[in-house]
Amino acid sequence: MLLRRTRPPTPKQNHLLAALPAADYEHLLPQLELVRLPLGSAIYESGSRQGHVYFPTNSIVSLLCVMRDGSPAEIAVTGNEGVVGIALVMGGETTPSRAVVQNAGYGFRLNARLLQRRFDRGGPLQHLLLRYTQALVTQMAQTAACNRHHAIQQQLCRWLLLSLDRLPSNDLTMTQELIANMLGVRPEGVTEAAGKLQAKGLIHYNRGKITVLDRPKLEARVCECYAVVKREYERLLSPTVSLSSATA
């Protein structure tokens, strides 16, 4: 029996890279290096100097704020819609957050100085990265508000939907303990919330694998934070957004 070979990831599976004008994309293409991003691996640590930025294709990276006692809390997620390490391009050599792979997969890494030089020239690349940064800041702000004002089940629904938006399937590989760390809540709270969603037939959870069975019902239960973040990403990063103003 012949084994079916899967096609290797391509840079244009990342929406930011795919949105670049042909000239900008062709300039970066030879410098893009395909890398495997294993579950739980740290792309960068808080305060450390980093030489690369990462463009995920079928993986998800969590940006974490780590407290002095070591306890983490997720402030944003990045997948095929964006880039990990944007602070390095904006002139910051380090960042106070920690970046950890939440869902294993692949991505393309690029020398941060090379991208910064292209960014400093202005034009469509700079315009696109600034739009992405604004969308990312919106996600961070809304995450903080959600964690303060909404129930754990609503936070879990938001987390699941944001993750699904960045994956090609309805399956997530993540233990409830890790989800609790991401949300900054007790594991018992996530267990109870996930159990209620499973009892209603919205998700199926087994041995660290979560499958979303009914997305419309999940969207009906989520708080407004998910829609706010989704609308902002669509507004700022839609394929129909013209970059011509950046070249005028």
WOSULSUL-V214233 format. One record per residue. N is the residue number from 1. RES is the residue in three letters. PHI is phi in degrees with one decimal (999 if undefined). PSI is psi as a letter, one per 40 degrees, with the letter a starting at -180 (* if undefined). D_LAST is the distance of its C-alpha to the last C-alpha in Angstrom with 2 decimals. Layout:
[[N:RES:PHI:PSI:D_LAST] [N:RES:PHI:PSI:D_LAST]]
This chain:
[[1:MET:999:h:56.65] [2:LEU:-80.4:h:53.16] [3:LEU:-82.6:h:50.84] [4:ARG:-80.5:h:47.46] [5:ARG:-89.0:h:44.73] [6:THR:-87.9:i:41.60] [7:ARG:-73.0:i:38.32] [8:PRO:-67.0:i:36.67] [9:PRO:-60.5:i:33.53] [10:THR:-119.6:i:30.19] [11:PRO:-55.3:d:26.95] [12:LYS:-75.7:e:25.28] [13:GLN:-73.0:e:27.96] [14:ASN:-88.8:h:25.91] [15:HIS:-66.6:d:23.29] [16:LEU:-65.9:d:20.69] [17:LEU:-63.9:d:21.06] [18:ALA:-66.6:d:21.14] [19:ALA:-82.1:e:17.82] [20:LEU:-68.7:i:15.97] [21:PRO:-58.4:i:14.14] [22:ALA:-54.4:d:16.84] [23:ALA:-64.9:d:15.84] [24:ASP:-67.5:d:15.81] [25:TYR:-64.1:d:18.95] [26:GLU:-65.1:d:20.75] [27:HIS:-69.9:d:20.25] [28:LEU:-81.5:d:21.87] [29:LEU:-51.2:d:24.46] [30:PRO:-64.9:e:27.09] [31:GLN:-93.8:e:27.14] [32:LEU:-79.8:h:27.75] [33:GLU:-114.9:h:31.47] [34:LEU:-69.3:h:33.30] [35:VAL:-133.5:i:35.59] [36:ARG:-85.2:h:38.24] [37:LEU:-119.4:g:38.11] [38:PRO:-71.6:i:41.72] [39:LEU:-57.9:h:42.69] [40:GLY:85.1:e:43.20] [41:SER:-76.1:i:41.69] [42:ALA:-94.1:h:39.72] [43:ILE:-75.0:d:36.32] [44:TYR:-152.8:i:36.34] [45:GLU:-104.6:i:38.68] [46:SER:-60.3:h:38.16] [47:GLY:82.5:e:37.59] [48:SER:-87.3:i:37.56] [49:ARG:-82.2:h:35.10] [50:GLN:-126.0:i:33.18] [51:GLY:-102.8:e:31.56] [52:HIS:-133.6:i:29.88] [53:VAL:-111.4:i:27.73] [54:TYR:-125.5:h:28.84] [55:PHE:-111.1:g:27.24] [56:PRO:-63.7:i:30.16] [57:THR:-111.8:d:30.76] [58:ASN:-124.7:f:34.10] [59:SER:-119.8:i:35.08] [60:ILE:-129.0:h:34.65] [61:VAL:-117.5:h:34.51] [62:SER:-95.2:h:35.76] [63:LEU:-96.6:h:34.58] [64:LEU:-117.0:i:37.77] [65:CYS:-97.4:h:38.84] [66:VAL:-107.0:h:42.18] [67:MET:-76.0:i:44.80] [68:ARG:-60.4:d:47.21] [69:ASP:-83.5:e:49.93] [70:GLY:95.4:e:47.75] [71:SER:-74.9:h:47.13] [72:PRO:-99.4:i:43.62] [73:ALA:-146.7:h:41.53] [74:GLU:-74.6:h:38.41] [75:ILE:-111.7:e:35.28] [76:ALA:-171.3:i:32.86] [77:VAL:-124.2:i:32.75] [78:THR:-130.9:h:30.16] [79:GLY:-135.8:b:30.38] [80:ASN:-71.7:e:28.33] [81:GLU:-86.4:e:25.55] [82:GLY:-149.6:a:24.68] [83:VAL:-137.5:i:25.39] [84:VAL:-102.2:h:28.36] [85:GLY:106.9:f:27.95] [86:ILE:-60.9:d:24.54] [87:ALA:-61.5:d:26.10] [88:LEU:-67.7:d:26.50] [89:VAL:-77.8:d:22.79] [90:MET:-80.9:e:22.22] [91:GLY:109.5:e:24.66] [92:GLY:-89.1:h:27.94] [93:GLU:-79.8:d:30.45] [94:THR:-135.4:i:32.67] [95:THR:-141.0:i:32.68] [96:PRO:-77.0:e:35.59] [97:SER:-93.8:i:35.53] [98:ARG:-115.5:h:37.22] [99:ALA:-111.6:h:35.73] [100:VAL:-127.2:h:38.39] [101:VAL:-70.5:h:38.28] [102:GLN:-90.7:d:39.42] [103:ASN:-132.8:h:39.44] [104:ALA:-64.2:i:40.05] [105:GLY:170.3:a:37.89] [106:TYR:-131.1:i:35.32] [107:GLY:-161.6:i:31.92] [108:PHE:-118.2:h:29.84] [109:ARG:-107.0:i:29.63] [110:LEU:-141.4:i:27.22] [111:ASN:-58.1:h:27.70] [112:ALA:-65.1:d:26.14] [113:ARG:-65.7:d:25.38] [114:LEU:-62.7:d:23.51] [115:LEU:-66.0:d:21.30] [116:GLN:-65.9:d:20.91] [117:ARG:-62.1:d:19.82] [118:ARG:-66.9:d:17.05] [119:PHE:-63.3:d:16.18] [120:ASP:-67.1:e:16.20] [121:ARG:-78.0:e:13.54] [122:GLY:79.4:a:10.92] [123:GLY:84.8:a:8.48] [124:PRO:-57.7:d:9.89] [125:LEU:-63.2:d:13.43] [126:GLN:-62.2:d:13.31] [127:HIS:-59.4:d:11.79] [128:LEU:-67.0:d:14.59] [129:LEU:-68.5:d:17.26] [130:LEU:-67.3:d:16.69] [131:ARG:-63.7:d:17.13] [132:TYR:-63.2:d:20.18] [133:THR:-60.7:d:21.56] [134:GLN:-62.3:d:21.47] [135:ALA:-65.2:d:23.34] [136:LEU:-66.0:d:25.77] [137:VAL:-62.7:d:26.55] [138:THR:-60.6:d:27.31] [139:GLN:-61.9:d:29.67] [140:MET:-62.3:d:31.40] [141:ALA:-64.6:d:31.96] [142:GLN:-70.5:d:33.27] [143:THR:-62.1:d:35.53] [144:ALA:-61.4:d:37.09] [145:ALA:-66.2:d:37.75] [146:CYS:-64.7:d:39.16] [147:ASN:-64.6:d:41.49] [148:ARG:-85.1:d:42.79] [149:HIS:-113.4:e:43.37] [150:HIS:-115.6:i:43.92] [151:ALA:-68.1:i:46.82] [152:ILE:-59.4:d:46.90] [153:GLN:-62.8:d:46.96] [154:GLN:-66.4:d:43.72] [155:GLN:-62.9:d:42.13] [156:LEU:-64.5:d:43.41] [157:CYS:-61.3:d:42.00] [158:ARG:-60.6:d:38.55] [159:TRP:-63.1:d:38.81] [160:LEU:-63.0:d:39.96] [161:LEU:-68.3:d:37.24] [162:LEU:-62.9:d:34.39] [163:SER:-68.4:d:35.98] [164:LEU:-62.9:d:36.41] [165:ASP:-61.2:e:32.76] [166:ARG:-109.7:e:32.07] [167:LEU:-128.6:i:34.89] [168:PRO:-83.7:e:35.74] [169:SER:-135.7:i:39.24] [170:ASN:-97.8:e:41.25] [171:ASP:-108.1:h:43.10] [172:LEU:-126.7:h:42.75] [173:THR:-108.7:h:44.91] [174:MET:-166.5:h:45.63] [175:THR:-76.2:i:48.88] [176:GLN:-64.9:d:49.51] [177:GLU:-65.4:d:50.10] [178:LEU:-68.2:d:46.65] [179:ILE:-61.0:d:45.13] [180:ALA:-60.0:d:47.15] [181:ASN:-63.5:d:45.77] [182:MET:-63.4:d:42.19] [183:LEU:-83.9:e:42.89] [184:GLY:73.2:f:45.06] [185:VAL:-126.0:i:48.09] [186:ARG:-74.1:i:51.60] [187:PRO:-56.4:d:52.15] [188:GLU:-61.6:d:54.78] [189:GLY:-66.6:d:52.23] [190:VAL:-68.3:d:50.00] [191:THR:-58.7:d:53.16] [192:GLU:-65.7:d:54.20] [193:ALA:-64.6:d:50.79] [194:ALA:-65.8:d:50.36] [195:GLY:-63.1:d:53.94] [196:LYS:-67.6:d:53.36] [197:LEU:-66.2:d:50.29] [198:GLN:-69.5:d:52.34] [199:ALA:-62.3:d:55.31] [200:LYS:-85.1:e:53.13] [201:GLY:79.7:e:51.97] [202:LEU:-84.2:d:48.32] [203:ILE:-137.5:i:48.31] [204:HIS:-126.8:h:50.69] [205:TYR:-123.1:h:51.18] [206:ASN:-157.5:h:53.37] [207:ARG:52.0:f:53.61] [208:GLY:82.0:e:50.11] [209:LYS:-114.6:h:48.41] [210:ILE:-112.4:h:46.88] [211:THR:-116.1:h:46.22] [212:VAL:-83.0:h:44.61] [213:LEU:-95.1:d:46.78] [214:ASP:-139.8:g:45.49] [215:ARG:-65.1:d:41.86] [216:PRO:-56.2:d:41.95] [217:LYS:-70.7:d:44.90] [218:LEU:-65.7:d:43.25] [219:GLU:-66.3:d:40.24] [220:ALA:-70.6:d:42.77] [221:ARG:-95.3:e:44.26] [222:VAL:-76.0:i:41.17] [223:CYS:-75.9:i:40.11] [224:GLU:-68.6:e:36.94] [225:CYS:-60.9:d:35.23] [226:TYR:-63.0:d:34.42] [227:ALA:-64.9:d:32.67] [228:VAL:-60.2:d:30.62] [229:VAL:-66.4:d:29.34] [230:LYS:-62.3:d:28.82] [231:ARG:-63.2:d:26.86] [232:GLU:-68.0:d:24.52] [233:TYR:-63.8:d:23.86] [234:GLU:-66.3:d:23.33] [235:ARG:-65.7:d:21.01] [236:LEU:-88.0:d:18.77] [237:LEU:-122.7:e:19.21] [238:SER:-59.6:i:19.94] [239:PRO:-58.6:e:19.00] [240:THR:-84.9:e:17.65] [241:VAL:-66.6:h:15.00] [242:SER:-80.1:h:11.55] [243:LEU:-103.2:e:9.29] [244:SER:-64.3:d:6.38] [245:SER:-63.5:d:5.13] [246:ALA:-75.8:e:5.67] [247:THR:-105.2:e:3.78] [248:ALA:-70.7:*:0.00]]
